[in-house]
Amino acid sequence: MNQTFFKDYPILFGGDYNPEQWPEDTWEKDLTMLEKAHVNSATINVFSWALLEPKEGTYNFSMLDKIIALLGQHHFQIVMATSTAALPAWMTKKYLDVNRVDTHGIRQGFGKRHNACPNSPNFQRLAKGLVTQIVKRYAGNPNIVCWHISNEYGGQCYCDNCAQAFRIWLKKRYASLTELNNAWDANMWSHTFNDWDEIVPPDQHTDEFENGGATLGGESLDYRRFQSDSLLSNFKMEKDIIRELDTATPITTNFMGTQKDLDYFKWAKELDVVSWDNYPSFDTPASFTAMNHDLMYGLKHAPFMLMEQTPSQQNWQPYNALKDPGEFRMLSFQAMAHGANTVQVFQLRQARNGCESLHGAIISHVDSTETRVFKEAGQIGAELQKLPADLLTSQRHAQVAIIFDWNSFWALDFALGPNVRLQYVDQVHAYYQYFYSHNIPVEMISPEDDFSDYQVVIAPALFMFKHGLADKVNDYVHAGGNFITNTMSATVDEHDNVYQGGYFKQLEPALGLWSEEWDVLPPVSTCQITFNDQTTAKANIVCSLLHLGTAKPLASYEADKFYNATHAVTQNAYGKGHGFFVGTYLDQAGMEALGEQLMPLLNLKTNDQPTADSQGIELTTRKSASTRYDFLINTTADTRTYHYAAPANAKDLLTGKAINSGVLTLAPYAVQIIQAN
């Protein structure tokens, strides 16, 4: 499937619906109410295994048949799930091996969800049987517009089945035990393996430490990769079953942004369309939400599905604050601005019992169409109907790319040191936030993507540089690209072995420097950097001590340290391009100062024309073959203004009014979608 998925349908507006949790005589009323909010789709059958197969080999689809028929009568499009995300009690009782073993070696019992061992032969066999029955029965139903496999994959298992499968996985990755021992540097602490059966999963009882870190980073990295691949094999098993009978309907599973467990770039290759669940907290910066959207877009460089969000409040965060009036609408259109082609929620009707009973919904416990949230949902639904089909064919374009790498995420997590405050996702967000705040579009990419499409490529805390990546960076800069990275990048290879000969030596052509050591700063540190124009910024977490070759200094350390006045930020000309190095981590004010120094050197084009009180205004653009769509969004709870340079013939799609250049006033959480040819 390409980026034009669902182009022949209205924009899907709906979400998870669990009528099996309610008496049958309430279903008709639910759908009638939802139609008043212009809801046109429902995600169903996500957790119905115990109802569909009450005992092994005995299937009962009578309730699901009724649900699907009723949705069809009300002209709802259906996102059809496969029900394999939660196990029925009879299965966990009869086949103990389907239950995961946790990192403490404890076999889990029946309960919760996402609780299946991906390498259990019984789970694989039974899941295949259920999905086969579902697909045989419902493939070809014209109302099914997407297949939704399982739900929110994640987690780890450390059971004997996983241990055996891990050894098989390792034999495919390494030609011999000698190669494996060398890759893992297994002579560390007498870890040399002389037989494949000596290798066990690294958990809290073996090679991983309780508070983070691992004895052999290469071993733990490989186990994390193996678990991600194991779950992906489960997904592909179900996908293959669907494809035998349905060759056209898109297939997805819902991702969770920057969650750690799965390498989403690898997974995305197997999905027809990426979907994800957006659950910002009350204090999540708008830039972080936007970064997650851009990451989901970047997985396939194509629009995605917003599969879940809450209309009002979550039930599982420490502080589950209500969304302000207009905030649900704003977040829905922010998702579309960054590439969503659907707007969906969890949930359509609020549960009356269980752990999700306090999670918001379009139909709340009040059971009325007169609630604030229901009316806001209705406004969103009506406005989505005003948007042209051409919008669904539009894409995002960016001059700036930021690399997000799950292997570096994992490798830093397994490293014992250098600083407990060094968090991979936070460092990626720090760079993203600067460009976001200046309305400069960013695409999130993988290290395997083509760098030549971008004027600037940024690699924050890219701890792992697989073999060949340094050559790729050097070639990109030499050909005219601009590359920015910072301390602790390019430290280890794909097996977690530290590169020898000096940090950044392999990037010396592009960066014009190398480093022999770094200092670690506690929170009370007063170390700062001073740019050549005397602008200052606080240095945080780690400071690289640099040896400059061809690089030129842009800033130096100012600290009560032996490296006072040594170079901290540099620029290097190489071929037609430039490499920039930032030797420390910076807070938001520091990133602003860094940006002020680098922006003139990067030659980036921006249409940003902020006013004095435009902070929190997001301008994001999607373009189709013929049309430009500017999403101008106030992400704050305060009235803001913005100086907008309007293209010719610009109009607001939501109001139909012409838009002229000048200062626009946007109410709290206001949204304008401006169309121009």
FIRODREN-67536 format. One record per residue (C-alpha): x, y, z; residue number from 0. Coordinates in nm, 3 decimals. Layout:
residues N
X, Y, Z, NUM
...
This chain:
residues 677
0.000, 0.000, 0.000, 0
0.125, 0.351, -0.077, 1
0.060, 0.685, 0.084, 2
-0.283, 0.715, -0.076, 3
-0.445, 0.447, 0.141, 4
-0.816, 0.503, 0.209, 5
-0.828, 0.767, -0.066, 6
-1.158, 0.621, -0.191, 7
-1.323, 0.654, 0.151, 8
-1.419, 0.951, 0.367, 9
-1.151, 1.029, 0.623, 10
-1.191, 0.761, 0.885, 11
-1.322, 0.914, 1.208, 12
-1.395, 0.666, 1.482, 13
-1.209, 0.438, 1.716, 14
-1.212, 0.130, 1.935, 15
-1.556, -0.009, 2.004, 16
-1.618, -0.296, 2.244, 17
-1.990, -0.381, 2.220, 18
-1.917, -0.729, 2.360, 19
-1.879, -0.553, 2.697, 20
-2.240, -0.431, 2.681, 21
-2.589, -0.581, 2.651, 22
-2.693, -0.629, 2.290, 23
-2.992, -0.399, 2.325, 24
-2.755, -0.101, 2.375, 25
-2.569, -0.137, 2.045, 26
-2.825, 0.028, 1.821, 27
-2.843, 0.330, 2.050, 28
-2.462, 0.357, 2.054, 29
-2.434, 0.370, 1.678, 30
-2.722, 0.614, 1.644, 31
-2.552, 0.844, 1.893, 32
-2.214, 0.811, 1.722, 33
-2.366, 0.898, 1.385, 34
-2.467, 1.232, 1.535, 35
-2.096, 1.298, 1.593, 36
-2.024, 1.203, 1.229, 37
-1.833, 0.894, 1.342, 38
-1.794, 0.666, 1.041, 39
-1.563, 0.386, 1.154, 40
-1.509, 0.141, 1.437, 41
-1.213, -0.074, 1.538, 42
-1.355, -0.401, 1.668, 43
-1.259, -0.749, 1.785, 44
-0.934, -0.642, 1.950, 45
-0.970, -0.858, 2.265, 46
-1.237, -1.116, 2.184, 47
-1.042, -1.444, 2.172, 48
-1.223, -1.599, 2.471, 49
-1.560, -1.524, 2.310, 50
-1.464, -1.643, 1.963, 51
-1.300, -1.964, 2.085, 52
-1.450, -2.053, 2.426, 53
-1.261, -2.381, 2.424, 54
-0.989, -2.516, 2.201, 55
-1.109, -2.579, 1.848, 56
-1.467, -2.468, 1.917, 57
-1.551, -2.136, 1.753, 58
-1.851, -1.913, 1.807, 59
-1.888, -1.608, 1.581, 60
-2.255, -1.538, 1.652, 61
-2.194, -1.221, 1.852, 62
-1.928, -1.089, 1.613, 63
-2.158, -1.160, 1.317, 64
-2.426, -0.941, 1.477, 65
-2.180, -0.661, 1.553, 66
-2.044, -0.657, 1.198, 67
-2.393, -0.669, 1.047, 68
-2.513, -0.380, 1.262, 69
-2.208, -0.169, 1.176, 70
-2.280, -0.238, 0.811, 71
-2.641, -0.128, 0.846, 72
-2.516, 0.203, 0.987, 73
-2.257, 0.237, 0.708, 74
-1.959, 0.220, 0.943, 75
-1.621, 0.132, 0.799, 76
-1.455, -0.143, 1.002, 77
-1.097, -0.175, 1.121, 78
-1.096, -0.548, 1.188, 79
-0.865, -0.678, 1.460, 80
-0.750, -1.038, 1.495, 81
-0.803, -1.076, 1.874, 82
-0.461, -1.226, 1.944, 83
-0.341, -0.960, 2.190, 84
-0.487, -1.125, 2.501, 85
-0.506, -1.495, 2.582, 86
-0.818, -1.684, 2.698, 87
-0.801, -1.852, 3.038, 88
-0.843, -2.205, 2.902, 89
-0.526, -2.164, 2.696, 90
-0.301, -2.048, 2.978, 91
-0.437, -2.326, 3.198, 92
-0.386, -2.600, 2.940, 93
-0.056, -2.481, 2.787, 94
0.174, -2.324, 3.043, 95
0.436, -2.242, 2.781, 96
0.215, -1.972, 2.625, 97
0.269, -1.759, 2.936, 98
0.576, -1.537, 2.939, 99
0.860, -1.571, 3.187, 100
0.969, -1.234, 3.323, 101
1.319, -1.101, 3.377, 102
1.318, -1.245, 3.730, 103
1.248, -1.596, 3.600, 104
0.885, -1.602, 3.714, 105
0.631, -1.770, 3.486, 106
0.332, -1.540, 3.446, 107
-0.020, -1.667, 3.498, 108
-0.349, -1.583, 3.331, 109
-0.428, -1.215, 3.328, 110
-0.363, -0.874, 3.180, 111
-0.278, -0.868, 2.807, 112
0.027, -0.879, 2.578, 113
0.108, -1.185, 2.778, 114
0.196, -1.447, 2.516, 115
0.544, -1.588, 2.463, 116
0.617, -1.518, 2.095, 117
0.818, -1.840, 2.065, 118
0.562, -2.071, 2.220, 119
0.468, -2.335, 1.958, 120
0.127, -2.365, 2.122, 121
0.061, -1.992, 2.101, 122
0.169, -1.985, 1.737, 123
-0.049, -2.284, 1.651, 124
-0.357, -2.156, 1.831, 125
-0.320, -1.799, 1.704, 126
-0.287, -1.929, 1.349, 127
-0.604, -2.133, 1.396, 128
-0.807, -1.839, 1.527, 129
-0.690, -1.593, 1.262, 130
-0.756, -1.846, 0.986, 131
-1.115, -1.881, 1.101, 132
-1.163, -1.503, 1.125, 133
-1.021, -1.435, 0.781, 134
-1.213, -1.717, 0.615, 135
-1.533, -1.578, 0.760, 136
-1.491, -1.207, 0.703, 137
-1.246, -1.154, 0.414, 138
-1.433, -0.982, 0.136, 139
-1.669, -0.793, 0.363, 140
-1.694, -0.455, 0.186, 141
-1.704, -0.261, 0.513, 142
-1.365, -0.390, 0.631, 143
-1.117, -0.122, 0.524, 144
-0.818, -0.232, 0.732, 145
-0.693, -0.541, 0.916, 146
-0.551, -0.469, 1.260, 147
-0.319, -0.749, 1.379, 148
-0.293, -0.801, 1.755, 149
-0.247, -0.476, 1.950, 150
0.042, -0.266, 2.082, 151
0.311, -0.532, 2.051, 152
0.587, -0.514, 2.312, 153
0.749, -0.678, 2.611, 154
1.008, -0.949, 2.663, 155
1.008, -1.318, 2.748, 156
1.291, -1.524, 2.900, 157
1.149, -1.878, 2.891, 158
1.309, -2.200, 2.769, 159
1.133, -2.172, 2.432, 160
1.285, -1.828, 2.388, 161
1.626, -1.956, 2.496, 162
1.613, -2.230, 2.233, 163
1.487, -1.993, 1.964, 164
1.754, -1.738, 2.060, 165
2.028, -1.992, 1.994, 166
1.880, -2.067, 1.652, 167
1.863, -1.693, 1.580, 168
2.227, -1.655, 1.684, 169
2.340, -1.941, 1.459, 170
2.188, -1.756, 1.164, 171
2.361, -1.433, 1.265, 172
2.703, -1.578, 1.344, 173
2.884, -1.840, 1.142, 174
3.045, -1.997, 1.448, 175
3.084, -1.970, 1.823, 176
3.426, -1.819, 1.759, 177
3.264, -1.537, 1.561, 178
3.003, -1.487, 1.833, 179
3.263, -1.482, 2.111, 180
3.465, -1.225, 1.919, 181
3.160, -1.013, 1.846, 182
3.052, -1.009, 2.210, 183
3.411, -0.987, 2.342, 184
3.300, -1.281, 2.552, 185
3.631, -1.334, 2.730, 186
3.498, -1.068, 2.968, 187
3.435, -1.223, 3.313, 188
3.491, -1.577, 3.185, 189
3.199, -1.561, 2.943, 190
3.365, -1.750, 2.659, 191
3.107, -1.992, 2.518, 192
3.217, -2.336, 2.407, 193
2.875, -2.474, 2.319, 194
2.563, -2.304, 2.184, 195
2.356, -2.456, 2.466, 196
2.561, -2.257, 2.719, 197
2.397, -1.936, 2.598, 198
2.094, -1.832, 2.803, 199
1.874, -1.522, 2.782, 200
2.029, -1.226, 2.966, 201
1.794, -1.135, 3.248, 202
1.813, -1.020, 3.610, 203
1.944, -1.362, 3.715, 204
2.212, -1.382, 3.449, 205
2.380, -1.092, 3.270, 206
2.167, -0.781, 3.322, 207
2.181, -0.556, 3.627, 208
1.880, -0.455, 3.829, 209
1.926, -0.081, 3.783, 210
2.026, -0.095, 3.417, 211
2.326, -0.205, 3.223, 212
2.450, -0.540, 3.100, 213
2.756, -0.760, 3.146, 214
2.794, -0.814, 2.772, 215
2.634, -0.536, 2.575, 216
2.649, -0.737, 2.254, 217
2.461, -1.026, 2.412, 218
2.185, -0.804, 2.553, 219
2.159, -0.611, 2.227, 220
2.119, -0.932, 2.033, 221
1.853, -1.055, 2.273, 222
1.660, -0.729, 2.234, 223
1.686, -0.763, 1.856, 224
1.580, -1.126, 1.879, 225
1.272, -1.046, 2.088, 226
1.172, -0.770, 1.846, 227
1.217, -1.014, 1.557, 228
1.021, -1.284, 1.741, 229
0.718, -1.062, 1.783, 230
0.756, -0.950, 1.424, 231
0.745, -1.316, 1.318, 232
0.411, -1.345, 1.499, 233
0.284, -1.043, 1.309, 234
0.405, -1.180, 0.975, 235
0.239, -1.516, 1.048, 236
-0.099, -1.345, 1.085, 237
-0.033, -1.118, 0.788, 238
0.039, -1.417, 0.564, 239
-0.291, -1.579, 0.664, 240
-0.482, -1.262, 0.576, 241
-0.303, -1.223, 0.245, 242
-0.400, -1.575, 0.134, 243
-0.764, -1.464, 0.111, 244
-0.743, -1.085, 0.095, 245
-0.478, -0.940, -0.134, 246
-0.587, -0.576, -0.122, 247
-0.707, -0.454, 0.219, 248
-0.433, -0.270, 0.412, 249
-0.281, -0.448, 0.713, 250
-0.144, -0.269, 1.019, 251
-0.074, -0.295, 1.389, 252
-0.063, -0.003, 1.628, 253
0.274, 0.136, 1.734, 254
0.347, 0.348, 2.041, 255
0.579, 0.629, 1.931, 256
0.923, 0.615, 2.091, 257
0.854, 0.305, 2.302, 258
1.170, 0.103, 2.349, 259
1.083, -0.261, 2.284, 260
1.062, -0.284, 1.904, 261
1.271, -0.161, 1.613, 262
0.986, 0.014, 1.436, 263
1.193, 0.093, 1.126, 264
1.236, -0.279, 1.071, 265
0.871, -0.350, 1.154, 266
0.738, -0.079, 0.924, 267
0.869, -0.265, 0.619, 268
0.611, -0.536, 0.691, 269
0.313, -0.301, 0.744, 270
0.103, -0.169, 0.458, 271
0.038, 0.142, 0.663, 272
0.181, 0.255, 0.996, 273
-0.065, 0.327, 1.275, 274
0.005, 0.453, 1.624, 275
-0.148, 0.551, 1.958, 276
-0.093, 0.910, 2.074, 277
-0.128, 0.967, 2.448, 278
0.045, 1.287, 2.558, 279
0.033, 1.371, 2.927, 280
-0.094, 1.700, 3.066, 281
0.261, 1.838, 3.056, 282
0.389, 1.681, 2.734, 283
0.535, 1.955, 2.510, 284
0.359, 1.997, 2.177, 285
0.700, 1.946, 2.016, 286
0.730, 1.597, 2.164, 287
0.389, 1.497, 2.031, 288
0.485, 1.639, 1.692, 289
0.816, 1.448, 1.698, 290
0.631, 1.121, 1.757, 291
0.402, 1.194, 1.463, 292
0.701, 1.273, 1.244, 293
0.872, 0.954, 1.357, 294
0.567, 0.751, 1.257, 295
0.561, 0.931, 0.921, 296
0.933, 0.870, 0.876, 297
0.903, 0.495, 0.927, 298
0.768, 0.460, 0.572, 299
0.804, 0.821, 0.452, 300
0.429, 0.816, 0.406, 301
0.106, 0.912, 0.584, 302
-0.008, 0.702, 0.877, 303
-0.318, 0.620, 1.080, 304
-0.384, 0.787, 1.413, 305
-0.524, 0.468, 1.562, 306
-0.581, 0.581, 1.920, 307
-0.600, 0.895, 2.131, 308
-0.830, 0.986, 2.416, 309
-1.106, 1.240, 2.366, 310
-1.072, 1.359, 2.724, 311
-0.840, 1.182, 2.970, 312
-0.622, 0.876, 3.007, 313
-0.665, 0.631, 3.289, 314
-0.309, 0.505, 3.331, 315
-0.077, 0.803, 3.371, 316
0.019, 0.944, 3.713, 317
-0.202, 1.250, 3.662, 318
-0.488, 1.196, 3.420, 319
-0.598, 1.553, 3.362, 320
-0.889, 1.639, 3.136, 321
-0.818, 1.792, 2.800, 322
-0.918, 2.156, 2.783, 323
-1.207, 2.255, 2.555, 324
-1.070, 2.248, 2.201, 325
-0.760, 2.045, 2.291, 326
-0.899, 1.714, 2.157, 327
-0.974, 1.891, 1.828, 328
-0.632, 2.057, 1.820, 329
-0.449, 1.727, 1.879, 330
-0.655, 1.557, 1.608, 331
-0.562, 1.817, 1.348, 332
-0.201, 1.831, 1.468, 333
-0.181, 1.462, 1.385, 334
-0.322, 1.528, 1.038, 335
-0.077, 1.813, 0.989, 336
0.211, 1.573, 1.048, 337
0.077, 1.303, 0.819, 338
-0.222, 1.125, 0.974, 339
-0.489, 1.023, 0.724, 340
-0.732, 0.908, 0.995, 341
-0.855, 1.044, 1.328, 342
-0.943, 0.765, 1.570, 343
-0.984, 0.737, 1.944, 344
-0.988, 0.496, 2.229, 345
-1.272, 0.456, 2.302, 346
-1.612, 0.516, 2.139, 347
-1.809, 0.416, 2.451, 348
-1.659, 0.444, 2.797, 349
-1.622, 0.111, 2.975, 350
-1.833, 0.057, 3.287, 351
-1.591, -0.176, 3.465, 352
-1.232, -0.289, 3.462, 353
-0.907, -0.099, 3.428, 354
-1.032, 0.114, 3.137, 355
-1.352, 0.237, 3.297, 356
-1.193, 0.572, 3.385, 357
-1.048, 0.622, 3.037, 358
-1.231, 0.885, 2.833, 359
-1.464, 0.821, 2.539, 360
-1.688, 0.996, 2.292, 361
-1.991, 0.843, 2.469, 362
-1.910, 0.885, 2.836, 363
-2.073, 0.740, 3.146, 364
-2.325, 1.025, 3.119, 365
-2.456, 0.844, 2.809, 366
-2.560, 1.164, 2.636, 367
-2.497, 1.355, 2.314, 368
-2.505, 1.680, 2.513, 369
-2.170, 1.644, 2.688, 370
-1.884, 1.880, 2.613, 371
-1.665, 1.602, 2.475, 372
-1.937, 1.456, 2.253, 373
-2.006, 1.796, 2.101, 374
-1.637, 1.852, 2.035, 375
-1.618, 1.511, 1.869, 376
-1.912, 1.610, 1.654, 377
-1.734, 1.929, 1.551, 378
-1.425, 1.731, 1.451, 379
-1.632, 1.482, 1.256, 380
-1.819, 1.756, 1.068, 381
-1.495, 1.937, 0.984, 382
-1.326, 1.623, 0.859, 383
-1.609, 1.587, 0.608, 384
-1.517, 1.928, 0.466, 385
-1.162, 1.823, 0.379, 386
-1.091, 1.722, 0.019, 387
-0.986, 1.373, -0.084, 388
-0.675, 1.532, -0.236, 389
-0.545, 1.597, 0.116, 390
-0.509, 1.222, 0.165, 391
-0.267, 1.207, -0.129, 392
-0.049, 1.485, 0.014, 393
0.288, 1.431, 0.175, 394
0.534, 1.616, 0.395, 395
0.869, 1.746, 0.275, 396
1.166, 1.850, 0.485, 397
1.516, 1.982, 0.437, 398
1.618, 1.866, 0.784, 399
1.641, 1.502, 0.893, 400
1.700, 1.376, 1.246, 401
1.814, 1.018, 1.290, 402
1.624, 0.801, 1.537, 403
1.788, 0.465, 1.600, 404
1.647, 0.192, 1.823, 405
1.985, 0.018, 1.837, 406
2.145, 0.328, 1.990, 407
1.845, 0.357, 2.223, 408
1.907, 0.000, 2.342, 409
2.286, 0.026, 2.352, 410
2.282, 0.336, 2.572, 411
2.035, 0.160, 2.799, 412
2.270, -0.136, 2.841, 413
2.579, 0.083, 2.896, 414
2.698, 0.116, 3.256, 415
2.769, 0.487, 3.241, 416
2.849, 0.756, 3.181, 417
2.562, 0.950, 3.340, 418
2.221, 0.840, 3.468, 419
2.072, 1.158, 3.321, 420
2.169, 1.067, 2.966, 421
1.842, 0.957, 2.807, 422
1.842, 0.887, 2.435, 423
1.491, 1.006, 2.349, 424
1.539, 1.329, 2.544, 425
1.850, 1.414, 2.344, 426
1.677, 1.347, 2.012, 427
1.386, 1.565, 2.123, 428
1.620, 1.850, 2.222, 429
1.730, 1.893, 1.861, 430
1.383, 1.834, 1.721, 431
1.236, 2.092, 1.957, 432
1.459, 2.368, 1.824, 433
1.350, 2.323, 1.463, 434
0.988, 2.270, 1.566, 435
0.983, 2.595, 1.762, 436
1.099, 2.777, 1.447, 437
0.849, 2.597, 1.221, 438
1.122, 2.430, 1.021, 439
0.991, 2.090, 0.906, 440
1.182, 1.782, 1.015, 441
1.170, 1.425, 0.892, 442
1.269, 1.149, 1.133, 443
1.483, 0.891, 0.956, 444
1.681, 0.575, 1.019, 445
2.058, 0.539, 0.974, 446
1.980, 0.321, 0.671, 447
1.787, 0.596, 0.489, 448
1.927, 0.796, 0.200, 449
2.089, 1.111, 0.342, 450
2.119, 1.283, 0.004, 451
1.753, 1.384, 0.013, 452
1.824, 1.630, 0.297, 453
2.021, 1.950, 0.333, 454
2.094, 1.878, 0.698, 455
2.121, 1.542, 0.878, 456
2.140, 1.545, 1.258, 457
2.249, 1.247, 1.468, 458
2.190, 1.323, 1.839, 459
2.351, 1.073, 2.079, 460
2.385, 0.820, 1.797, 461
2.584, 0.594, 2.027, 462
2.597, 0.302, 1.784, 463
2.757, 0.346, 1.443, 464
2.727, 0.023, 1.252, 465
3.016, -0.058, 1.023, 466
2.986, 0.145, 0.705, 467
2.782, 0.430, 0.857, 468
3.088, 0.653, 0.905, 469
3.177, 0.615, 0.537, 470
2.818, 0.706, 0.449, 471
2.836, 1.022, 0.663, 472
3.174, 1.123, 0.526, 473
3.051, 1.076, 0.169, 474
2.733, 1.274, 0.242, 475
2.929, 1.571, 0.377, 476
3.186, 1.558, 0.099, 477
2.906, 1.573, -0.158, 478
2.763, 1.890, -0.001, 479
2.558, 1.781, 0.298, 480
2.558, 1.930, 0.647, 481
2.599, 1.679, 0.930, 482
2.552, 1.760, 1.299, 483
2.629, 1.525, 1.585, 484
2.727, 1.547, 1.949, 485
2.911, 1.379, 2.232, 486
2.874, 1.002, 2.288, 487
2.785, 0.946, 1.923, 488
2.983, 0.697, 1.710, 489
3.113, 0.522, 2.023, 490
3.035, 0.154, 1.959, 491
2.976, -0.079, 1.666, 492
2.673, -0.303, 1.613, 493
2.808, -0.552, 1.869, 494
2.863, -0.284, 2.135, 495
3.241, -0.292, 2.093, 496
3.399, 0.049, 2.149, 497
3.583, 0.184, 1.846, 498
3.955, 0.209, 1.906, 499
4.205, 0.481, 1.819, 500
4.011, 0.777, 1.957, 501
3.644, 0.872, 1.965, 502
3.513, 1.007, 1.631, 503
3.832, 0.901, 1.451, 504
3.621, 0.727, 1.187, 505
3.434, 1.056, 1.131, 506
3.751, 1.267, 1.121, 507
3.711, 1.355, 0.751, 508
3.365, 1.503, 0.811, 509
3.419, 1.645, 1.159, 510
3.789, 1.737, 1.145, 511
3.853, 1.629, 1.504, 512
3.881, 1.342, 1.747, 513
3.838, 1.298, 2.122, 514
4.029, 1.097, 2.379, 515
3.795, 1.131, 2.679, 516
3.485, 1.296, 2.821, 517
3.395, 1.445, 3.155, 518
3.067, 1.371, 3.334, 519
2.877, 1.658, 3.493, 520
2.648, 1.623, 3.796, 521
2.335, 1.842, 3.806, 522
2.507, 2.101, 4.027, 523
2.781, 2.166, 3.773, 524
2.843, 2.527, 3.669, 525
3.021, 2.439, 3.345, 526
2.909, 2.638, 3.043, 527
3.011, 2.700, 2.684, 528
3.085, 3.041, 2.535, 529
3.037, 3.097, 2.164, 530
3.271, 3.312, 1.960, 531
3.024, 3.603, 1.982, 532
3.027, 3.568, 2.366, 533
2.679, 3.409, 2.383, 534
2.677, 3.151, 2.662, 535
2.489, 2.827, 2.732, 536
2.500, 2.577, 3.017, 537
2.684, 2.253, 2.949, 538
2.503, 1.941, 3.073, 539
2.560, 1.572, 3.144, 540
2.878, 1.502, 2.941, 541
3.159, 1.714, 2.794, 542
3.385, 1.578, 2.519, 543
3.748, 1.689, 2.527, 544
3.850, 1.752, 2.169, 545
4.161, 1.747, 1.953, 546
4.102, 1.968, 1.650, 547
4.249, 1.888, 1.313, 548
4.084, 2.083, 1.033, 549
3.780, 2.182, 1.242, 550
3.732, 2.544, 1.347, 551
3.601, 2.632, 1.694, 552
3.260, 2.794, 1.735, 553
3.248, 2.773, 2.116, 554
3.471, 2.685, 2.411, 555
3.422, 2.551, 2.762, 556
3.413, 2.797, 3.049, 557
3.450, 2.601, 3.371, 558
3.653, 2.547, 3.681, 559
3.805, 2.247, 3.505, 560
4.139, 2.159, 3.355, 561
3.978, 2.178, 3.012, 562
3.866, 2.539, 3.061, 563
3.894, 2.734, 2.733, 564
3.921, 2.419, 2.523, 565
3.691, 2.376, 2.225, 566
3.331, 2.260, 2.272, 567
3.147, 2.329, 1.943, 568
3.313, 2.310, 1.603, 569
3.260, 2.345, 1.230, 570
3.458, 2.162, 0.964, 571
3.463, 2.210, 0.587, 572
3.498, 1.884, 0.396, 573
3.448, 1.870, 0.022, 574
3.135, 2.067, -0.061, 575
2.977, 2.026, 0.283, 576
3.027, 2.080, 0.652, 577
3.041, 1.871, 0.967, 578
2.938, 2.024, 1.298, 579
3.017, 1.880, 1.639, 580
2.857, 1.973, 1.972, 581
3.073, 1.844, 2.255, 582
2.807, 1.854, 2.525, 583
2.431, 1.840, 2.584, 584
2.229, 2.158, 2.609, 585
1.902, 2.257, 2.769, 586
1.630, 2.436, 2.570, 587
1.789, 2.779, 2.618, 588
2.123, 2.633, 2.515, 589
1.970, 2.478, 2.204, 590
1.830, 2.820, 2.112, 591
2.176, 2.969, 2.148, 592
2.327, 2.687, 1.941, 593
2.061, 2.732, 1.674, 594
2.131, 3.103, 1.650, 595
2.492, 3.014, 1.571, 596
2.425, 2.732, 1.327, 597
2.124, 2.854, 1.129, 598
2.317, 3.108, 0.920, 599
2.572, 2.838, 0.840, 600
2.314, 2.578, 0.729, 601
2.144, 2.791, 0.461, 602
1.799, 2.662, 0.551, 603
1.485, 2.808, 0.398, 604
1.194, 2.888, 0.627, 605
0.868, 3.077, 0.591, 606
0.853, 3.137, 0.964, 607
0.752, 3.495, 1.047, 608
0.669, 3.494, 1.417, 609
0.524, 3.784, 1.610, 610
0.608, 3.883, 1.966, 611
0.348, 3.643, 2.108, 612
0.356, 3.356, 1.857, 613
0.514, 3.101, 2.090, 614
0.320, 2.776, 2.064, 615
0.195, 2.840, 1.709, 616
0.274, 2.550, 1.480, 617
0.287, 2.591, 1.102, 618
0.307, 2.256, 0.924, 619
0.266, 2.191, 0.552, 620
0.147, 1.898, 0.344, 621
0.165, 1.907, -0.036, 622
-0.015, 1.705, -0.301, 623
0.063, 1.708, -0.672, 624
-0.141, 2.024, -0.716, 625
-0.215, 2.176, -0.378, 626
-0.046, 2.304, -0.066, 627
-0.211, 2.262, 0.274, 628
-0.082, 2.476, 0.561, 629
-0.196, 2.371, 0.907, 630
-0.173, 2.673, 1.137, 631
-0.234, 2.550, 1.490, 632
-0.230, 2.717, 1.830, 633
-0.112, 2.440, 2.060, 634
-0.158, 2.651, 2.374, 635
-0.441, 2.748, 2.607, 636
-0.381, 3.118, 2.537, 637
-0.470, 3.347, 2.247, 638
-0.171, 3.387, 2.015, 639
-0.088, 3.585, 1.701, 640
0.117, 3.484, 1.399, 641
0.242, 3.669, 1.094, 642
0.136, 3.445, 0.808, 643
0.266, 3.482, 0.452, 644
-0.036, 3.365, 0.257, 645
0.007, 3.198, -0.083, 646
-0.211, 3.315, -0.372, 647
-0.577, 3.214, -0.355, 648
-0.543, 3.091, 0.003, 649
-0.856, 2.994, 0.192, 650
-0.938, 2.827, 0.521, 651
-1.092, 2.488, 0.446, 652
-1.281, 2.482, 0.775, 653
-1.452, 2.820, 0.735, 654
-1.431, 2.878, 0.361, 655
-1.292, 3.227, 0.420, 656
-1.008, 3.378, 0.217, 657
-0.678, 3.415, 0.400, 658
-0.453, 3.712, 0.333, 659
-0.098, 3.777, 0.444, 660
-0.064, 3.954, 0.774, 661
-0.098, 3.901, 1.147, 662
-0.357, 3.636, 1.231, 663
-0.510, 3.598, 1.577, 664
-0.565, 3.242, 1.693, 665
-0.785, 3.160, 1.992, 666
-0.674, 2.890, 2.239, 667
-0.624, 2.559, 2.054, 668
-0.745, 2.717, 1.728, 669
-0.686, 2.538, 1.399, 670
-0.677, 2.674, 1.046, 671
-0.622, 2.449, 0.745, 672
-0.522, 2.680, 0.462, 673
-0.545, 2.553, 0.105, 674
-0.358, 2.712, -0.184, 675
-0.296, 2.601, -0.542, 676
